[in-house]
Amino acid sequence: MLLAPPRKVKAFLASLQSRAKTDKLDSKGLALYGLSQPLAPYPVKEAAVEKIGQLLSARKGLANAATRLQLQARELPDAREWLLDAVSHLKSRIKTIDKTLATLTAKEPKMAIAKQLRKVPGIGPVTATAVVSRLADKAFAHADPFVAYVSLDIDVRQSGHKKGTRGLTHQGDAQLRRRLYCCAQASLRAKDSPFKAQYERERAKGLATTAAICSVARKLAKLCWSLHKHNAVYDPDRVYQAPKRPAN
């Protein structure tokens, strides 16, 4: 079974300029797309990786629910007691999920690199598990596709009054992007973080604080991919090591 990227296929089908949309026309369009370029095989998730992914999704839902109830508790003082009780229960369930995730991550061989990711300043256990589960699931060939997957890649927007404006694409895993952004913020607060120099360079270029932090988050994403791809050990001295040039 082969996998066709949904966004690209949708754009390809739209380019055919058909006035109708039927299963027969869609099948023909998919066949034409498959003939136009090679398709990657459909990745089959292992049971442990699939379970970790489902627990991460459940944790996200519980965290979002707890946040909404906390906001309601501020606006509804008469119901504050019941709402905060529900928030407390949700947080206890989140802690239970975190313990289960830690156990599964320690046992699963494909998640072993999460231990190295936790050594990177700013990356916590949940983010390390989430990043490695995506890397193990998607098998990105290069760092740039992973950066695009977490929607930390840059595009140029130009139309009307906006000319040459650069910004994030926001076409990927928003939850993982927020996690890496928060990790970048935490990394800048760490004592021996190798990412502080990059942040200062980006600020010196004239970038806003948010853009500079996004640049650090992008570097974190590439570092995570590299550690996973090469099964490497985290070394802060090699984070910004310039590549060796061949001798003339």
C-alpha angles and dihedrals in degrees: 000000000000128000125226116199105247099217094049092045091050091052090046092052090048090053090060088072096217116171092213136051116211135146090253093054092045091051091050091049092050090050091051091049090050090053093048096061140000117272126219120240116261108261114236113212120225116237095248094048090047091051091050090050092051092049090051090052091049090049090052091053093048092048092050091048092050091051092051092049091049090054090048090051089061093050097041108049093170090058095038095108095055094042094050089048089056090047090052091051092049092050091052090053090049090054090051091051090049091055091049091049091051091051094048092045092053093050101043113084093209089059095050093104089065087083090063092046090057088061090063109097110256099016113114130195097266094048091046090053092046093049095047092046090055092045092049091046100045101033096210112206093210139018095248095065089052091050088051091047091058088045095240093124121111128236133179118245117199126167134119110335093356111086121175094345112167124207146140116293094223089206103126146045101340094185093055090045090055090048093052091046090054089046089054090052091049091047092056089055093053119100101231100030114149089206098069092082092055091050091052091048092051091049090049089056088060099259118149120249093258093049091049091051090049088054090054090047089052090053090049090053091051091047091052091050092049094050091049096043096049097030086233134167117248111253116176091202091063098048093093098019111145114236115257113253118224115252116257 
